[in-house]
Amino acid sequence: MSAKVGLPDWAVVTAERAEHIARVATLMDAWARTRGVGDAEAARWHRAAILHDALRDAPAEVLGRYTPKGDWPATLWHGPAAAAAARKHGEQDAGVLDAVRYHSIGWADWDDAGRMLFLADYLEPGRTHLRKERALLAARVSAEPEAVLRDVLRLRLSWLLERSRPIRKETWELWNRLAAGDSSSSD
């Protein structure tokens, strides 16, 4: 692990990205404490936070060493690549790997590590858009994580729709599961 926020040696991030990763980890650690999550689960959340953008600033040739891109747009390659790199370097927890792989788009079959990462990545206080709204959402996570997850996903879907951007099937599947009231996670 490198000194940069506990990032793995294989990480490729800028200083600004390392700060984002640290804010995401800090937020997830705080939520784990306020939600009374056990030490083992809190450690899983922390690993997911540290790994999620570990290859965000890597060039395409580095990303391609870890995972085929398939039908993923280039802006999303870092999630699957970071999950594959983490697995290659010893991470065996499927929930952590799924959290990292799908953190940019959502996934209906996440456990709490994935759900919390999706929230923390969007709600971390360093982001400047909708700052007040996101701070209010972040303050609600400990008490009502499923409601906040629906609200965050709604915001993200609205952003994509307003810009006529494609929406991946994984994102729609997560929305449909949440809209149907199925808040069960697979942990």
N, CA, C and O of each residue as an XYZ file, in Angstrom:
748
protein
N       0.841     -1.179      0.000
C       0.000      0.000      0.000
C       0.882      1.236      0.000
O       1.915      1.284      0.667
N       0.461      2.210     -0.745
C       1.223      3.450     -0.773
C       0.783      4.352      0.363
O      -0.220      4.090      1.026
N       1.528      5.400      0.579
C       1.211      6.340      1.646
C      -0.041      7.151      1.316
O      -0.701      7.658      2.223
N      -0.377      7.281      0.028
C      -1.533      8.076     -0.379
C      -2.818      7.393      0.079
O      -3.266      6.440     -0.560
N      -3.405      7.849      1.144
C      -4.668      7.370      1.707
C      -4.777      5.848      1.741
O      -5.885      5.318      1.655
N      -3.687      5.150      1.860
C      -3.733      3.695      1.915
C      -3.996      3.051      0.574
O      -4.435      1.903      0.519
N      -3.737      3.764     -0.512
C      -3.961      3.200     -1.839
C      -3.000      2.048     -2.106
O      -1.876      2.039     -1.604
N      -3.451      1.074     -2.902
C      -2.543     -0.017     -3.266
C      -1.422      0.495     -4.164
O      -1.559      1.536     -4.806
N      -0.321     -0.238     -4.205
C       0.829      0.156     -5.019
C       0.498      0.264     -6.503
O       1.147      1.029     -7.216
N      -0.480     -0.469     -6.979
C      -0.835     -0.464     -8.396
C      -1.750      0.700     -8.787
O      -2.060      0.862     -9.967
N      -2.179      1.500     -7.836
C      -3.095      2.617     -8.108
C      -2.438      3.669     -9.001
O      -1.233      3.909     -8.933
N      -3.271      4.288     -9.840
C      -2.832      5.396    -10.688
C      -3.832      6.528    -10.475
O      -4.907      6.547    -11.073
N      -3.456      7.475     -9.607
C      -4.347      8.584     -9.283
C      -3.555      9.883     -9.154
O      -2.373      9.888     -8.810
N      -4.241     10.971     -9.440
C      -3.669     12.292     -9.211
C      -3.818     12.629     -7.723
O      -4.517     11.933     -6.988
N      -3.165     13.684     -7.299
C      -3.307     14.146     -5.913
C      -4.762     14.516     -5.622
O      -5.275     14.232     -4.540
N      -5.417     15.143     -6.582
C      -6.823     15.523     -6.392
C      -7.706     14.289     -6.249
O      -8.627     14.273     -5.432
N      -7.429     13.261     -7.038
C      -8.214     12.021     -6.951
C      -7.970     11.343     -5.599
O      -8.903     10.815     -4.995
N      -6.735     11.356     -5.127
C      -6.431     10.767     -3.824
C      -7.212     11.490     -2.726
O      -7.671     10.858     -1.775
N      -7.362     12.792     -2.851
C      -8.159     13.548     -1.870
C      -9.627     13.148     -1.939
O     -10.276     13.001     -0.904
N     -10.156     12.969     -3.146
C     -11.540     12.498     -3.305
C     -11.708     11.127     -2.648
O     -12.663     10.904     -1.903
N     -10.787     10.224     -2.924
C     -10.857      8.879     -2.347
C     -10.835      8.964     -0.826
O     -11.589      8.254     -0.160
N      -9.988      9.817     -0.269
C      -9.913      9.974      1.185
C     -11.235     10.506      1.739
O     -11.683     10.058      2.795
N     -11.865     11.451      1.043
C     -13.160     11.981      1.513
C     -14.241     10.906      1.462
O     -15.065     10.811      2.372
N     -14.242     10.097      0.405
C     -15.214      9.000      0.304
C     -15.009      8.015      1.458
O     -15.976      7.604      2.101
N     -13.765      7.640      1.721
C     -13.466      6.707      2.813
C     -13.866      7.295      4.159
O     -14.434      6.594      4.996
N     -13.578      8.563      4.374
C     -13.939      9.223      5.639
C     -15.451      9.222      5.831
O     -15.940      8.953      6.928
N     -16.186      9.519      4.774
C     -17.644      9.533      4.858
C     -18.191      8.133      5.143
O     -19.082      7.974      5.976
N     -17.668      7.137      4.464
C     -18.134      5.770      4.703
C     -17.771      5.291      6.105
O     -18.558      4.595      6.746
N     -16.586      5.659      6.584
C     -16.193      5.308      7.956
C     -17.150      5.945      8.963
O     -17.552      5.303      9.933
N     -17.513      7.202      8.731
C     -18.441      7.897      9.635
C     -19.808      7.228      9.629
O     -20.407      7.026     10.685
N     -20.308      6.881      8.440
C     -21.601      6.199      8.356
C     -21.552      4.839      9.034
O     -22.520      4.439      9.680
N     -20.456      4.130      8.900
C     -20.328      2.827      9.564
C     -20.435      3.006     11.080
O     -21.105      2.224     11.755
N     -19.780      4.027     11.605
C     -19.856      4.287     13.060
C     -21.272      4.653     13.479
O     -21.800      4.081     14.433
N     -21.897      5.604     12.776
C     -23.221      6.063     13.198
C     -24.301      5.014     12.979
O     -25.328      5.033     13.658
N     -24.083      4.105     12.047
C     -25.049      3.030     11.814
C     -24.757      1.816     12.690
O     -25.512      0.843     12.664
N     -23.680      1.859     13.460
C     -23.358      0.753     14.353
C     -22.905     -0.503     13.629
O     -23.141     -1.618     14.093
N     -22.260     -0.317     12.500
C     -21.772     -1.442     11.713
C     -20.582     -2.076     12.441
O     -19.749     -1.365     13.004
N     -20.503     -3.379     12.431
C     -19.391     -4.086     13.061
C     -18.065     -3.803     12.380
O     -18.023     -3.306     11.255
N     -16.993     -4.122     13.068
C     -15.649     -3.827     12.562
C     -15.360     -4.494     11.223
O     -14.775     -3.867     10.340
N     -15.754     -5.741     11.056
C     -15.469     -6.452      9.806
C     -16.205     -5.802      8.635
O     -15.631     -5.630      7.559
N     -17.464     -5.445      8.839
C     -18.227     -4.797      7.770
C     -17.687     -3.395      7.499
O     -17.600     -2.985      6.342
N     -17.329     -2.666      8.532
C     -16.748     -1.331      8.350
C     -15.447     -1.419      7.548
O     -15.164     -0.552      6.721
N     -14.672     -2.453      7.792
C     -13.420     -2.639      7.040
C     -13.708     -2.913      5.567
O     -12.971     -2.445      4.700
N     -14.762     -3.659      5.274
C     -15.165     -3.916      3.886
C     -15.533     -2.604      3.191
O     -15.108     -2.348      2.064
N     -16.327     -1.780      3.875
C     -16.729     -0.492      3.304
C     -15.498      0.357      3.018
O     -15.401      1.002      1.974
N     -14.565      0.347      3.957
C     -13.352      1.155      3.805
C     -12.528      0.670      2.604
O     -12.039      1.484      1.820
N     -12.376     -0.640      2.460
C     -11.625     -1.169      1.313
C     -12.299     -0.772     -0.002
O     -11.624     -0.384     -0.955
N     -13.616     -0.867     -0.053
C     -14.336     -0.470     -1.269
C     -14.072      1.002     -1.587
O     -13.850      1.363     -2.742
N     -14.098      1.836     -0.569
C     -13.845      3.271     -0.776
C     -12.446      3.507     -1.314
O     -12.269      4.280     -2.256
N     -11.463      2.864     -0.739
C     -10.069      3.056     -1.151
C      -9.838      2.550     -2.568
O      -9.072      3.153     -3.320
N     -10.484      1.463     -2.941
C     -10.249      0.849     -4.242
C     -11.065      1.454     -5.387
O     -10.680      1.306     -6.547
N     -12.176      2.128     -5.095
C     -13.139      2.468     -6.148
C     -12.566      3.302     -7.286
O     -12.924      3.069     -8.441
N     -11.710      4.245     -7.013
C     -11.121      5.084     -8.066
C      -9.614      4.869     -8.182
O      -8.896      5.747     -8.662
N      -9.139      3.719     -7.750
C      -7.693      3.463     -7.734
C      -7.071      3.516     -9.128
O      -5.870      3.756     -9.257
N      -7.867      3.297    -10.167
C      -7.351      3.388    -11.543
C      -8.069      4.475    -12.346
O      -8.050      4.447    -13.577
N      -8.687      5.409    -11.678
C      -9.475      6.443    -12.370
C      -8.617      7.297    -13.299
O      -9.104      7.761    -14.330
N      -7.380      7.504    -12.960
C      -6.516      8.358    -13.765
C      -5.513      7.569    -14.608
O      -4.557      8.133    -15.139
N      -5.741      6.270    -14.723
C      -4.848      5.411    -15.510
C      -5.155      5.556    -16.995
O      -6.311      5.740    -17.376
N      -4.131      5.474    -17.831
C      -4.373      5.501    -19.279
C      -5.048      4.196    -19.737
O      -5.008      3.181    -19.042
N      -5.662      4.253    -20.917
C      -6.417      3.109    -21.449
C      -5.579      1.841    -21.512
O      -6.102      0.753    -21.269
N      -4.296      1.950    -21.829
C      -3.476      0.742    -21.933
C      -3.294      0.073    -20.571
O      -3.190     -1.152    -20.504
N      -3.253      0.839    -19.496
C      -3.165      0.253    -18.154
C      -4.491     -0.391    -17.793
O      -4.516     -1.503    -17.266
N      -5.587      0.289    -18.068
C      -6.911     -0.279    -17.784
C      -7.101     -1.589    -18.547
O      -7.630     -2.559    -18.005
N      -6.672     -1.610    -19.796
C      -6.816     -2.794    -20.628
C      -6.027     -3.994    -20.142
O      -6.351     -5.126    -20.500
N      -5.005     -3.776    -19.341
C      -4.236     -4.897    -18.777
C      -5.061     -5.687    -17.771
O      -4.811     -6.871    -17.543
N      -6.038     -5.032    -17.176
C      -6.797     -5.672    -16.107
C      -8.135     -6.240    -16.536
O      -8.578     -7.249    -15.987
N      -8.783     -5.622    -17.495
C     -10.120     -6.087    -17.826
C     -10.508     -5.684    -19.241
O     -10.145     -4.600    -19.698
N     -11.242     -6.546    -19.938
C     -11.767     -6.119    -21.231
C     -12.866     -5.076    -21.002
O     -13.613     -5.158    -20.026
N     -12.957     -4.116    -21.889
C     -13.904     -3.028    -21.714
C     -15.324     -3.425    -22.081
O     -16.277     -2.853    -21.553
N     -15.483     -4.390    -22.972
C     -16.820     -4.808    -23.391
C     -17.592     -3.633    -23.951
O     -17.064     -2.868    -24.759
N     -18.834     -3.481    -23.532
C     -19.661     -2.383    -24.043
C     -19.648     -1.172    -23.111
O     -20.498     -0.289    -23.229
N     -18.697     -1.127    -22.195
C     -18.606     -0.002    -21.262
C     -17.961      1.194    -21.953
O     -16.947      1.030    -22.631
N     -18.525      2.400    -21.799
C     -17.851      3.584    -22.344
C     -16.530      3.836    -21.607
O     -16.372      3.456    -20.447
N     -15.608      4.469    -22.284
C     -14.264      4.685    -21.730
C     -14.293      5.376    -20.369
O     -13.442      5.100    -19.524
N     -15.247      6.260    -20.146
C     -15.304      6.975    -18.859
C     -15.639      6.052    -17.692
O     -15.480      6.433    -16.532
N     -16.098      4.852    -17.992
C     -16.477      3.913    -16.926
C     -15.509      2.740    -16.780
O     -15.709      1.901    -15.903
N     -14.481      2.655    -17.600
C     -13.563      1.514    -17.558
C     -12.881      1.362    -16.207
O     -12.535      0.248    -15.813
N     -12.683      2.457    -15.498
C     -11.882      2.400    -14.272
C     -12.500      1.509    -13.200
O     -11.762      0.901    -12.425
N     -13.828      1.410    -13.126
C     -14.459      0.573    -12.110
C     -14.170     -0.912    -12.305
O     -13.637     -1.562    -11.406
N     -14.520     -1.458    -13.482
C     -14.200     -2.864    -13.727
C     -12.698     -3.153    -13.658
O     -12.291     -4.203    -13.161
N     -11.879     -2.228    -14.151
C     -10.424     -2.441    -14.114
C      -9.913     -2.458    -12.674
O      -9.092     -3.302    -12.318
N     -10.393     -1.534    -11.847
C      -9.954     -1.511    -10.444
C     -10.399     -2.770     -9.708
O      -9.657     -3.303     -8.882
N     -11.605     -3.246    -10.003
C     -12.067     -4.489     -9.373
C     -11.191     -5.663     -9.795
O     -10.805     -6.483     -8.961
N     -10.876     -5.748    -11.088
C     -10.023     -6.832    -11.571
C      -8.616     -6.732    -10.983
O      -8.026     -7.745    -10.607
N      -8.079     -5.521    -10.902
C      -6.747     -5.334    -10.313
C      -6.753     -5.711     -8.836
O      -5.826     -6.357     -8.347
N      -7.802     -5.304     -8.133
C      -7.897     -5.639     -6.706
C      -7.952     -7.155     -6.512
O      -7.293     -7.698     -5.625
N      -8.739     -7.828     -7.344
C      -8.810     -9.296     -7.262
C      -7.438     -9.909     -7.542
O      -6.988    -10.795     -6.816
N      -6.784     -9.436     -8.586
C      -5.464     -9.949     -8.956
C      -4.459     -9.773     -7.814
O      -3.559    -10.593     -7.634
N      -4.624     -8.698     -7.053
C      -3.688     -8.391     -5.969
C      -4.201     -8.836     -4.600
O      -3.688     -8.388     -3.575
N      -5.212     -9.717     -4.572
C      -5.565    -10.367     -3.326
C      -6.925    -10.089     -2.722
O      -7.308    -10.772     -1.772
N      -7.675     -9.118     -3.228
C      -9.012     -8.870     -2.664
C      -9.926    -10.010     -3.093
O     -10.077    -10.276     -4.286
N     -10.536    -10.684     -2.118
C     -11.369    -11.835     -2.423
C     -12.838    -11.623     -2.108
O     -13.667    -12.466     -2.453
N     -13.180    -10.520     -1.465
C     -14.554    -10.263     -1.061
C     -15.385     -9.845     -2.273
O     -15.175     -8.772     -2.838
N     -16.328    -10.697     -2.667
C     -17.145    -10.422     -3.856
C     -17.940     -9.134     -3.707
O     -18.112     -8.407     -4.685
N     -18.424     -8.834     -2.514
C     -19.190     -7.606     -2.306
C     -18.340     -6.355     -2.489
O     -18.806     -5.366     -3.056
N     -17.115     -6.389     -2.021
C     -16.193     -5.264     -2.219
C     -15.886     -5.114     -3.707
O     -15.899     -4.004     -4.237
N     -15.612     -6.223     -4.372
C     -15.299     -6.180     -5.800
C     -16.485     -5.673     -6.625
O     -16.302     -4.891     -7.559
N     -17.696     -6.115     -6.283
C     -18.887     -5.626     -6.984
C     -19.107     -4.136     -6.716
O     -19.510     -3.398     -7.616
N     -18.846     -3.695     -5.494
C     -18.974     -2.270     -5.170
C     -18.061     -1.444     -6.057
O     -18.476     -0.428     -6.614
N     -16.829     -1.879     -6.187
C     -15.839     -1.160     -6.994
C     -16.218     -1.215     -8.475
O     -16.190     -0.195     -9.165
N     -16.568     -2.397     -8.957
C     -16.877     -2.591    -10.383
C     -18.024     -1.686    -10.836
O     -17.947     -1.082    -11.906
N     -19.077     -1.590    -10.040
C     -20.299     -0.901    -10.466
C     -20.511      0.464     -9.801
O     -21.602      1.023     -9.908
N     -19.522      1.004     -9.134
C     -19.752      2.221     -8.350
C     -20.189      3.419     -9.185
O     -20.826      4.329     -8.653
N     -19.872      3.445    -10.456
C     -20.246      4.583    -11.304
C     -21.653      4.467    -11.874
O     -22.229      5.468    -12.300
N     -22.210      3.266    -11.886
C     -23.482      3.080    -12.589
C     -24.602      2.502    -11.719
O     -25.778      2.662    -12.046
N     -24.260      1.847    -10.642
C     -25.271      1.188     -9.822
C     -25.435     -0.264    -10.210
O     -25.143     -0.665    -11.337
N     -25.910     -1.052     -9.245
C     -26.126     -2.471     -9.494
C     -27.159     -2.992     -8.504
O     -27.017     -2.796     -7.297
N     -28.169     -3.638     -8.993
C     -29.288     -4.074     -8.158
C     -28.896     -5.110     -7.107
O     -29.548     -5.197     -6.067
N     -27.858     -5.889     -7.350
C     -27.506     -6.977     -6.441
C     -26.400     -6.626     -5.449
O     -25.804     -7.518     -4.845
N     -26.127     -5.347     -5.279
C     -25.129     -4.928     -4.294
C     -25.498     -5.330     -2.885
O     -26.673     -5.447     -2.538
N     -24.477     -5.540     -2.081
C     -24.679     -5.585     -0.640
C     -24.456     -4.164     -0.119
O     -24.330     -3.229     -0.910
N     -24.406     -3.995      1.204
C     -24.295     -2.644      1.759
C     -22.997     -1.937      1.381
O     -22.978     -0.709      1.305
N     -21.927     -2.666      1.146
C     -20.674     -2.007      0.739
C     -20.876     -1.260     -0.574
O     -20.409     -0.130     -0.711
N     -21.551     -1.858     -1.528
C     -21.810     -1.204     -2.811
C     -22.756     -0.036     -2.687
O     -22.534      1.020     -3.280
N     -23.807     -0.222     -1.920
C     -24.794      0.846     -1.753
C     -24.167      2.058     -1.064
O     -24.386      3.197     -1.477
N     -23.401      1.808     -0.029
C     -22.774      2.915      0.695
C     -21.706      3.603     -0.164
O     -21.550      4.823     -0.099
N     -20.977      2.830     -0.962
C     -19.983      3.433     -1.843
C     -20.654      4.319     -2.887
O     -20.184      5.426     -3.148
N     -21.737      3.852     -3.482
C     -22.467      4.639     -4.466
C     -22.888      5.975     -3.860
O     -22.773      7.022     -4.497
N     -23.377      5.925     -2.626
C     -23.804      7.152     -1.941
C     -22.612      8.052     -1.611
O     -22.638      9.250     -1.890
N     -21.592      7.482     -1.030
C     -20.446      8.288     -0.596
C     -19.727      8.923     -1.786
O     -19.284     10.068     -1.704
N     -19.610      8.189     -2.881
C     -18.937      8.725     -4.061
C     -19.675      9.955     -4.587
O     -19.043     10.906     -5.045
N     -20.982      9.944     -4.525
C     -21.783     11.072     -5.004
C     -21.918     12.187     -3.963
O     -21.966     13.366     -4.313
N     -21.978     11.815     -2.704
C     -22.281     12.785     -1.651
C     -21.069     13.358     -0.935
O     -21.224     14.233     -0.082
N     -19.868     12.892     -1.256
C     -18.693     13.393     -0.542
C     -18.604     14.913     -0.676
O     -18.915     15.460     -1.734
N     -18.183     15.595      0.386
C     -18.288     17.058      0.451
C     -17.371     17.839     -0.483
O     -17.516     19.058     -0.573
N     -16.459     17.216     -1.163
C     -15.583     17.938     -2.077
C     -16.223     18.254     -3.419
O     -15.714     19.087     -4.170
N     -17.315     17.607     -3.721
C     -17.997     17.881     -4.990
C     -18.725     19.225     -4.880
O     -19.270     19.558     -3.828
N     -18.728     19.976     -5.951
C     -19.272     21.330     -5.875
C     -20.713     21.462     -6.375
O     -21.402     22.407     -5.989
N     -21.181     20.558     -7.209
C     -22.550     20.686     -7.719
C     -23.566     20.308     -6.640
O     -23.345     19.373     -5.870
N     -24.652     21.023     -6.593
C     -25.740     20.764     -5.628
C     -25.207     20.584     -4.203
O     -25.657     19.699     -3.474
N     -24.274     21.403     -3.824
C     -23.574     21.224     -2.547
C     -24.540     21.141     -1.360
O     -24.432     20.229     -0.541
N     -25.470     22.076     -1.264
C     -26.398     22.103     -0.131
C     -27.307     20.867     -0.133
O     -27.507     20.236      0.905
N     -27.848     20.532     -1.296
C     -28.740     19.374     -1.406
C     -28.012     18.080     -1.052
O     -28.549     17.221     -0.352
N     -26.776     17.957     -1.548
C     -26.008     16.748     -1.264
C     -25.644     16.658      0.208
O     -25.633     15.561      0.766
N     -25.348     17.774      0.849
C     -25.041     17.757      2.284
C     -26.258     17.300      3.084
O     -26.121     16.550      4.051
N     -27.432     17.742      2.689
C     -28.659     17.312      3.373
C     -28.897     15.814      3.177
O     -29.293     15.112      4.108
N     -28.654     15.342      1.977
C     -28.793     13.902      1.721
C     -27.779     13.105      2.544
O     -28.129     12.092      3.150
N     -26.537     13.556      2.567
C     -25.495     12.846      3.322
C     -25.844     12.766      4.800
O     -25.559     11.761      5.452
N     -26.454     13.810      5.331
C     -26.833     13.826      6.747
C     -27.941     12.816      7.053
O     -28.102     12.410      8.204
N     -28.700     12.410      6.048
C     -29.806     11.462      6.237
C     -29.390     10.004      6.096
O     -30.154      9.114      6.469
N     -28.208      9.741      5.571
C     -27.821      8.364      5.233
C     -27.876      7.430      6.429
O     -28.388      6.318      6.308
N     -27.372      7.841      7.564
C     -27.332      6.937      8.718
C     -28.722      6.486      9.150
O     -28.906      5.339      9.558
N     -29.692      7.376      9.061
C     -31.044      7.051      9.517
C     -31.909      6.405      8.435
O     -32.756      5.568      8.744
N     -31.710      6.777      7.195
C     -32.582      6.279      6.122
C     -31.813      6.031      4.826
O     -32.028      6.715      3.826
N     -30.918      5.048      4.855
C     -30.063      4.817      3.687
C     -30.821      4.451      2.413
O     -30.428      4.884      1.329
N     -31.875      3.683      2.511
C     -32.605      3.280      1.294
C     -33.303      4.464      0.648
O     -33.303      4.582     -0.577
N     -33.895      5.342      1.445
C     -34.554      6.526      0.896
C     -33.534      7.433      0.216
O     -33.802      7.983     -0.852
N     -32.369      7.588      0.832
C     -31.329      8.428      0.236
C     -30.795      7.771     -1.035
O     -30.503      8.463     -2.011
N     -30.666      6.463     -1.034
C     -30.213      5.772     -2.236
C     -31.166      6.042     -3.396
O     -30.723      6.311     -4.512
N     -32.471      5.973     -3.140
C     -33.452      6.286     -4.187
C     -33.304      7.741     -4.650
O     -33.343      8.023     -5.848
N     -33.134      8.661     -3.692
C     -32.996     10.085     -4.047
C     -31.737     10.342     -4.873
O     -31.776     11.091     -5.849
N     -30.635      9.732     -4.489
C     -29.382      9.917     -5.233
C     -29.502      9.311     -6.623
O     -29.090      9.931     -7.603
N     -30.049      8.129     -6.720
C     -30.196      7.508     -8.031
C     -31.134      8.337     -8.910
O     -30.900      8.477    -10.110
N     -32.182      8.877     -8.322
C     -33.093      9.744     -9.076
C     -32.337     10.962     -9.621
O     -32.528     11.334    -10.779
N     -31.494     11.576     -8.813
C     -30.698     12.724     -9.265
C     -29.757     12.330    -10.400
O     -29.622     13.053    -11.387
N     -29.125     11.202    -10.252
C     -28.177     10.767    -11.278
C     -28.895     10.409    -12.581
O     -28.415     10.736    -13.667
N     -30.033      9.744    -12.475
C     -30.815      9.433    -13.678
C     -31.316     10.716    -14.341
O     -31.276     10.832    -15.566
N     -31.781     11.664    -13.557
C     -32.256     12.935    -14.110
C     -31.151     13.641    -14.872
O     -31.389     14.188    -15.949
N     -29.948     13.634    -14.323
C     -28.811     14.268    -14.985
C     -28.566     13.622    -16.344
O     -28.360     14.316    -17.340
N     -28.588     12.300    -16.381
C     -28.369     11.581    -17.644
C     -29.485     11.862    -18.645
O     -29.220     12.102    -19.823
N     -30.727     11.834    -18.181
C     -31.865     12.064    -19.069
C     -31.869     13.487    -19.617
O     -32.139     13.697    -20.800
N     -31.571     14.464    -18.763
C     -31.545     15.861    -19.210
C     -30.506     16.096    -20.297
O     -30.653     17.015    -21.103
N     -29.478     15.293    -20.328
C     -28.403     15.452    -21.308
C     -28.487     14.416    -22.434
O     -27.569     14.290    -23.245
N     -29.586     13.688    -22.470
C     -29.798     12.647    -23.488
C     -28.649     11.648    -23.530
O     -28.217     11.224    -24.602
N     -28.163     11.282    -22.352
C     -27.080     10.303    -22.252
C     -27.670      8.900    -22.134
O     -28.767      8.736    -21.601
N     -26.971      7.910    -22.613
C     -27.465      6.530    -22.456
C     -27.432      6.112    -20.988
O     -26.595      6.569    -20.209
N     -28.351      5.244    -20.641
C     -28.426      4.725    -19.275
C     -28.247      3.223    -19.352
O     -28.976      2.529    -20.060
N     -27.271      2.734    -18.615
C     -26.947      1.309    -18.650
C     -28.051      0.482    -17.986
O     -28.749      0.946    -17.084
N     -28.183     -0.747    -18.459
C     -29.217     -1.631    -17.922
C     -29.037     -1.866    -16.430
O     -30.022     -2.020    -15.709
N     -27.791     -1.897    -15.954
C     -27.546     -2.108    -14.525
C     -28.155     -0.979    -13.692
O     -28.672     -1.210    -12.599
N     -28.089      0.241    -14.223
C     -28.646      1.399    -13.521
C     -30.163      1.297    -13.465
O     -30.764      1.531    -12.416
N     -30.783      0.951    -14.586
C     -32.239      0.785    -14.609
C     -32.683     -0.346    -13.685
O     -33.700     -0.232    -13.001
N     -31.924     -1.425    -13.667
C     -32.289     -2.548    -12.796
C     -32.241     -2.139    -11.324
O     -33.101     -2.536    -10.538
N     -31.241     -1.350    -10.957
C     -31.190     -0.844     -9.579
C     -32.399      0.045     -9.309
O     -33.057     -0.099     -8.279
N     -32.694      0.961    -10.227
C     -33.857      1.839    -10.039
C     -35.138      1.017     -9.896
O     -35.935      1.268     -8.992
N     -35.341      0.046    -10.772
C     -36.559     -0.756    -10.712
C     -36.668     -1.524     -9.408
O     -37.764     -1.656     -8.863
N     -35.572     -2.026     -8.904
C     -35.596     -2.737     -7.628
C     -35.975     -1.778     -6.500
O     -36.805     -2.105     -5.652
N     -35.364     -0.598     -6.496
C     -35.668      0.380     -5.439
C     -37.100      0.890     -5.560
O     -37.792      1.031     -4.552
N     -37.547      1.165     -6.775
C     -38.903      1.685     -6.994
C     -39.960      0.668     -6.600
O     -41.051      1.032     -6.161
N     -39.632     -0.609     -6.757
C     -40.569     -1.672     -6.383
C     -40.607     -1.894     -4.880
O     -41.429     -2.659     -4.376
N     -39.714     -1.222     -4.170
C     -39.698     -1.356     -2.715
C     -38.873     -2.506     -2.209
O     -38.945     -2.839     -1.026
N     -38.086     -3.129     -3.072
C     -37.214     -4.226     -2.650
C     -35.900     -3.636     -2.178
O     -35.010     -3.356     -2.981
N     -35.783     -3.450     -0.883
C     -34.559     -2.843     -0.341
C     -33.614     -3.879      0.210
O     -32.643     -3.549      0.890
N     -33.897     -5.144     -0.084
C     -32.997     -6.181      0.439
C     -31.653     -6.100     -0.257
O     -31.558     -5.845     -1.457
N     -30.631     -6.323      0.525
C     -29.289     -6.423     -0.058
C     -28.841     -7.855      0.117
O     -29.413     -8.597      0.916
N     -27.839     -8.241     -0.612
C     -27.426     -9.646     -0.629
C     -26.389     -9.989      0.429
O     -25.659    -10.968      0.272
N     -26.304     -9.214      1.499
C     -25.296     -9.555      2.506
C     -25.851    -10.344      3.649
O     -25.115    -10.700      4.569
